[in-house]
Amino acid sequence: MNQQKIPATVITGFLGAGKTTMIRNLLTNAGGKKIALIINEFGDLGVDGEVLKGCGAENCTEDDIIELTNGCICCTVADDFIPTMSKLLERENRPDHIVIETSGLALPQPLVAAFNWPDIRTQVTVDGVITVVDSAAVAAGRFADDHDAVDARRVEDETLDHESPIEELFEDQLTCADLIVLNKTDLIDGAGLARVRDEVASRTARKPAMIEAKNGDVPASVLLGLGIGTEEDIGNRKSHHELEHEDGTHDHDEFDSFVVELGPIADPSAFVESLKGIIAEHDVLRLKGFVDVPGKPMRLQLQAVGSRIDHYFDRAWAAGEARGTRLVVIGLHEMDEGAVHKAIEALV
């Protein structure tokens, strides 16, 4: 039966792990397969969609790229994902493969379970769930706990009975994976990579395949065609929330996002260096967007994970397109939005 269905690959992973870069590489090396792409972003600015629409892949045109920006896809399955899939399947020229990029804050489990809906399961199967991991971040302990310290605290404080939201999310994404991509391995040495492998393996009782990558460069033949049928095994991949709450619901109250709009940035290098200080001071998890550099015909794309910021000119400003600098800032709920907004505005 699965061979008669359209395969769908779910790509998940924490904020800034490199999902979009990996998908961009995939689209340009898909061997002629017609791919439909569904992108779910956390925040109001569709940065990832803009990046992918600009990749120029003939097998995935702008019409084949669908953005869901109404919130976490795992919370809006009935309202957004199911109708989107239905419209996609009604097309005369249906895709050979569907790729779904979840938000870095999404649980993949509810999304995979949605493929068991009657209108979907007869036509589409989950080829596999791929979880992308920022190896450098894990090596630095950004999303890891000192288990001994936590156990010691539990002895002293009986109210400490759960892990941090970020750690739970990281583990849930690993638990749902059929393939784990340890990305950004070029940023750490061999000993660091060995520690990352051990750390990631310890975060899930399941033993999915694990591969290494640099700059999200993974062959399409590796990412597509896993043939797992993950929706049939979703009961064995329960998230923390499913295990702890009977209704399986969760929320994202612990995360906030907002958009900062600025004018042109005359010195982008100085701007980026100053942003690093703001990110560190306010513990910003993720920052991404576009910068208007005066005198340059192309817009500058900016992607930050912690204090590590990548920036490059990605495409020319379109005729009639309003130039400007627009950044999405994502952090924990405790982040002082006003202070961050004011600090970034002061850089102009």
Sequence and secondary structure as in RCSB ss.txt:
>XXXX:A:sequence
MNQQKIPATVITGFLGAGKTTMIRNLLTNAGGKKIALIINEFGDLGVDGEVLKGCGAENCTEDDIIELTNGCICC
TVADDFIPTMSKLLERENRPDHIVIETSGLALPQPLVAAFNWPDIRTQVTVDGVITVVDSAAVAAGRFADDHDAV
DARRVEDETLDHESPIEELFEDQLTCADLIVLNKTDLIDGAGLARVRDEVASRTARKPAMIEAKNGDVPASVLLG
LGIGTEEDIGNRKSHHELEHEDGTHDHDEFDSFVVELGPIADPSAFVESLKGIIAEHDVLRLKGFVDVPGKPMRL
QLQAVGSRIDHYFDRAWAAGEARGTRLVVIGLHEMDEGAVHKAIEALV
>XXXX:A:secstr
 GGGSEEEEEEEESTTSSHHHHHHHHHHTSTT  EEEEEE SSSS HHHHHHHTT  TTS GGGEEEE SS TTT
 IIIIIHHHHHHHHTSSS  SEEEEE  TT  HHHHHHGGGSHHHHTTEEEEEEEEEEEHHHHHTTTT   HHHH
HHHHHH TT  S  HHHHHHHHHHHT SEEEEE GGGS HHHHHHHHHHHHHT SS  EEEE STT   HHHHS 
    GGGGGGGS  HHHHH TT     TTEEEEEEEE   S HHHHHHHHHHHHHHHT  EEEEEE  TT SEEE
EEEEETTEEEEEEEEE  TT    EEEEEEEETTS HHHHHHHHHTT 
